Amino acid sequence: MIDLLRAAREYLYERALPTDGFLAYVRAHRLDLFRIEGFAGVAAATPIIDCGNARFDFGDEHNEAVPGFICEAFAADGETVIDLVAWPLDRPDQPMSMFGRVGLIGVAAAMNPATYIFDNPLVIERNPLDWLRSGCVGAAIVDPRVAAWELIDCPGRIAGQDQAHARQLLELAHSVIDGSRFVAPARNARAA
């Protein structure tokens, strides 16, 4: 996996040029590239293909490729690149990862106890583009199946963008918990 990730990153770096399309996207969404680099690494606007199951691949020479935005995703240590994240330029609410190793982009903030100091919650943005626009504050969901486990492991409160979004996050966390494992009262459970 390390060799595949290394090769994918090299491929991304070759495409991380300040093209007119990339600069137009950055300007249109008011992205601060200097801020982003520290939290989302190298970024590029390049063709991508949706491989299904929330996965993507580079689509330079593919008929079904669409213009996409790609950035790196860091591990909880905030330094190690674990995957690449992409979305179609016109559909930031459909993020994908290349290798399926990222649930939350911004997971370093999610797992850092300092995020929650003075009872502050972790802010979850609706999509990775909103996370980039926020200056990479908090986190955003890329793969809900992986993110559910990461949300459960967060050491503090979690804030959605509104009540409906907060409910969606709670439902996502509940989706990975088998409620039948919890029984009451304890004395009846032992007898069974």
PyMOL commands that set and color helices and strands:
alter all, ss='L'
color gray80, all
select helices_A, chain A and resi 2-15+20-28+33-40+107-111+113-119+128-133+144-153+163-174+179-181+186-191
alter helices_A, ss='H'
color red, helices_A
select strands_A, chain A and resi 43-52+55-58+66-74+81-88+96-97+104-105+122-125+139-141+158-159
alter strands_A, ss='S'
color yellow, strands_A
deselect
rebuild
show_as cartoon
